[in-house]
């Protein structure tokens, strides 16, 4: 099973130690059965002492616990590494690639799949103890009667083969159910994000519930019921075969071979001893199957995150940032079709060549970006102490340009320079430290990560007062009291974080769109003006034409093409 291979890849030495401890526990179980049989079998007075029994029982318990603890630590270490790896891969993948994958797919894997895998690997230590007990009991049975051992093992193997046939179908059903999880989580996100729209339109709400959310949930329920029913049938088949083997031994072989009473007592003892680990083993199988499916899904996402540009290896020398001069020279960007996940992975030639995966349809651009969209070429210089407004219609490329300026996108053609230095993989991480940005789809953290300072709380309180948020939010030890604010107030908190960072370049993407007229004027006439006076490079994406005269430079975008305009004629630009 893939789960065991996964654990083995983490620490072969730990697996070996657990196997040794398990074998000791299994051997001790076999010897314990010998002692019990010696006590209950008819004949002369037994020679088994209490000391023998107690010492053997201690070995069984200690070896079993040792094996279980080793595997427990190994399993949880494996889950931790997997979580860390997935998180690191998400952060290391280029932004455009993350946008293509979609939030719901990432969320499903980072939560549901990791949870299923954690449950599965948590059951592996107990599973190994059950297997060790079964092996030990069967080993003892082999010493009692080779014939009974052979018949029991044959019956067990036939049962395993029959159950495995059923389990293959169960595993496939779980795999299909897992595919529905992505759609269901996407529907849950629509519920939380679109609750107002759904409440205001009854027909839309009912159609959404019946056809999308509840329809997907019903399909998922049926898949799980089908998987559980098939597994129960397979489990019943295994029990029938096990009972059939017992009938064969007790009513046919025992009489035909005239097996002695001592032998039959030993067989009954082994059968009784095996009942609990066998039941426990069967109960663990559904979790193991779901864990197997989850591991495949996790590895699929991990493969999807493999791109030619791995940003986790970007060098960073920690040198001071430049003065805020950013030049775009002939910069162009296009959302190119992307090959399927892993198509260019190690050992796989591109485009489904020999030895590689079959070709797949190309993946499109991120949501909201039209196919074939192209920005540029752009020639633009952003200077310290200057304010640049970027204007244009929806879909004209403003946000794409912003991500290029920040270093979140890499240009397809041309080059970006910071302080005269060309930007490439060797200094991209350094370049990103120049800019603090508040995007239209910004995210707020409830504490000020990476900004630790002795006077942090005092600085935050001062900015809360300046941004007229002191009545709504407090700060203690760098942690905000609440983020449950209006959209405009949340944007002010995002601005507060940007001001704390105090970087050479400031970029605001439609920041003033959710502010009231009075505070919109505060933003343009006080905050932006103050940043300019402090020598900051300020880029503002905006539709506020009444404030265009505050710009030193105005850039208009029209379907990806850039047209510079002076502030003097800016009022005619829409």
Helices and strands as residue ranges (DSSP letters): H 2-10, H 12-40, H 50-92, H 95-101, H 103-108, I 109-113, H 114-144, H 146-193, H 195-200, H 202-207, I 208-213, H 214-247, I 248-253, H 254-256, H 261-304, G 311-313, E 326-334, G 350-352, E 374-382, E 387-392, H 398-406, E 413-418, E 421-422, H 428-432, E 435-438, H 456-466, E 475-476, E 479-480, H 487-501, E 505-509, G 511-514, H 517-522, I 523-527, H 528-533, E 537-541, G 545-550, E 553-558, E 561-565, G 567-572
